[in-house]
Amino acid sequence: MRSRPPVVSRRAILFSAARFPRVNIPSPSRRFCIAPMLDWTDRFYRRFARELTRDAWLYTEMVNTGAIIHGDRMRQLRFDDIENPLALQLGGSELADLARCAKIAEDWGYDEVNLNVGCPSERVQSGSFGACLMLEPTLVSDCVKAMRDACSIDVTVKHRIGIDAVEDYGFLLNFVAEVHEAGCNTFIVHSRNAILKGLSPKENREIPPLKYDYVYRLKRDMPQLEIIINGGIDTHEAALGHLPYVDGVMIGREAYHNPWMLAEVDARYYGRDWQPAGRADAMRALRGFVENELADGVPLRLIARHVLGLFQGVRGARNWRRTLSDSKQLKDAGWPLIEAALAEIETVEDGA
């Protein structure tokens, strides 16, 4: 049974923080991030997202180190250059494996490698990684150091504010301070506790209460760090409301189910005078990518499932979703099916 790490006094932590200069926020910045989501943020979704935002920081779904070292590396790591800035999220706790994968990530062209210390699923816990690692900050520090020694790209950590019944803010502060000592300067904080037994991953995203004030306080206590807030953020108004207190926001399921929200990201978070002309235009801009993937033998369904929410809130959205989720129509289908679905929704919008 893992013992709870000793609590370091706030004074000692602040003294430790004062020894390090303020971290320069990278450019492009993590001011707006799309969360790593298992089975969702694959390369097809990320390529689609890039037609909606050029500046948001993208993350892969979590990849186990063993899958990279022993599995099909092309399938696990392949991405389109347009996806950058892009982070590879790793799951694991073996130092040598994490170091090896961090170097591989750098060689493949990723901008960041992120260590998952937030996933509460029992399957992940059985592999001794994910949220259970918050109980072992020294091990996490060793992991970060091994990764930093192996690569020159950013090494970051995504974690929760606490574990099970551990509610005190000092636990979070102690964890971050110790991991920071190993050279991690960017922390992505899901503002809920992780309940390791009794709740599903979905319930872990909904039941433990959100404590945004813990994340704000963490930024105040350790201002030299880059702190990204995550959890329960589903509108731009909510996201922008956090930015006076932290360096960036991370949004997950809302960015997936309502992808058109990404069309506002570059202007609202980065001051860039760019956004896609319209939903149909963004979809048609993806045509070359889709046709190349189809030519390589990728079934259309693997791409189409990620664009079902593009017309959320628009007349005809139901027909769009129905067409592109119909297994019979998708079988052996190509771009003409998407074009037909676009034509139908445009007809509805025109009032014909």
QUIDANOR-V841366 format. One record per backbone hydrogen bond with DSSP energy under -1.0 kcal/mol. CO is the residue of the C=O (numbers start at 1). NH is the residue of the N-H. E is the energy in kcal/mol with one decimal. If there is no record, write none. Layout:
[[CO/NH/E] [CO/NH/E]]
//
This chain:
[[9/13/-2.1] [10/14/-2.6] [11/15/-2.2] [12/16/-2.2] [13/17/-2.7] [14/18/-1.9] [16/19/-1.1] [17/20/-1.7] [31/249/-1.9] [32/57/-2.6] [33/251/-2.6] [37/40/-2.2] [37/41/-2.3] [40/42/-1.7] [42/46/-2.4] [43/47/-1.8] [44/48/-1.8] [45/49/-2.8] [46/50/-1.6] [48/51/-1.6] [49/52/-1.8] [49/53/-1.8] [57/34/-2.4] [58/87/-2.4] [63/91/-2.0] [64/68/-1.1] [65/69/-2.6] [66/70/-2.7] [71/73/-1.2] [72/76/-2.0] [73/77/-2.5] [74/78/-2.0] [80/83/-2.5] [81/84/-1.4] [85/58/-2.1] [86/111/-2.6] [87/60/-2.2] [88/114/-2.9] [89/63/-2.3] [90/116/-2.6] [91/65/-2.2] [94/98/-2.6] [95/99/-2.6] [96/100/-2.3] [97/101/-2.4] [98/102/-2.4] [99/103/-2.0] [100/104/-2.0] [101/105/-2.6] [102/106/-2.1] [103/107/-2.5] [104/108/-2.0] [105/110/-2.3] [106/109/-1.0] [111/154/-1.1] [112/88/-2.4] [113/156/-2.2] [114/90/-3.5] [115/158/-2.4] [116/130/-1.2] [119/131/-2.9] [121/125/-2.3] [122/126/-2.1] [124/127/-1.1] [124/129/-1.4] [125/128/-2.4] [130/133/-1.8] [131/134/-2.2] [132/135/-1.5] [133/136/-2.2] [136/140/-2.1] [137/141/-2.6] [138/142/-2.2] [139/143/-2.4] [140/144/-2.7] [141/145/-2.6] [142/146/-2.3] [143/147/-2.2] [144/148/-2.9] [145/149/-2.5] [147/151/-1.1] [154/113/-2.7] [156/115/-2.7] [157/188/-2.8] [158/117/-2.9] [159/190/-3.1] [162/194/-2.3] [163/166/-2.6] [168/171/-1.0] [169/173/-2.4] [170/174/-2.7] [171/175/-2.1] [172/176/-2.5] [173/177/-2.5] [174/178/-2.1] [175/179/-2.2] [176/180/-2.6] [177/181/-1.4] [179/182/-1.0] [179/184/-1.2] [180/183/-2.2] [185/226/-3.0] [186/157/-1.7] [187/228/-2.6] [188/159/-2.4] [189/230/-2.2] [190/192/-1.2] [191/211/-2.6] [192/161/-1.7] [194/164/-3.4] [200/204/-2.5] [202/205/-1.0] [203/206/-1.3] [203/207/-3.4] [211/214/-1.2] [212/216/-2.4] [213/217/-2.4] [214/218/-2.0] [215/219/-1.9] [216/220/-2.1] [217/221/-2.8] [218/222/-2.0] [222/225/-1.9] [224/23/-2.2] [226/187/-2.5] [227/247/-2.0] [227/248/-1.2] [228/189/-3.1] [229/250/-2.4] [230/191/-2.7] [235/239/-2.3] [236/240/-3.2] [237/241/-1.4] [239/242/-1.3] [242/245/-2.2] [242/246/-1.1] [248/229/-2.5] [249/33/-2.5] [251/35/-2.2] [252/256/-1.1] [253/257/-3.1] [254/258/-2.2] [258/261/-2.0] [259/262/-2.2] [260/263/-1.6] [261/264/-1.4] [262/265/-1.2] [264/268/-2.5] [265/269/-2.6] [266/272/-2.5] [272/274/-1.8] [278/282/-2.3] [279/283/-2.0] [280/284/-2.7] [281/285/-1.9] [283/286/-1.3] [284/287/-1.7] [286/290/-2.6] [287/291/-2.9] [288/292/-2.1] [289/293/-2.3] [290/294/-2.6] [291/295/-2.0] [292/296/-1.1] [293/298/-2.5] [294/297/-1.7] [299/302/-1.4] [300/303/-1.3] [300/304/-3.2] [301/305/-1.7] [303/306/-1.6] [304/307/-1.5] [307/310/-1.7] [309/312/-1.9] [311/314/-2.5] [314/317/-2.0] [316/320/-1.9] [317/321/-2.5] [318/322/-2.7] [319/323/-2.8] [320/324/-2.1] [326/330/-2.5] [327/331/-1.4] [330/333/-2.3] [334/337/-1.6] [335/339/-2.4] [336/340/-2.3] [337/341/-2.0] [338/342/-2.5] [339/343/-2.5] [340/344/-2.0] [341/345/-2.0] [342/346/-2.4] [343/347/-1.9] [344/348/-1.8] [345/349/-2.3] [346/350/-1.8] [347/352/-2.1] [348/351/-1.1]]
//
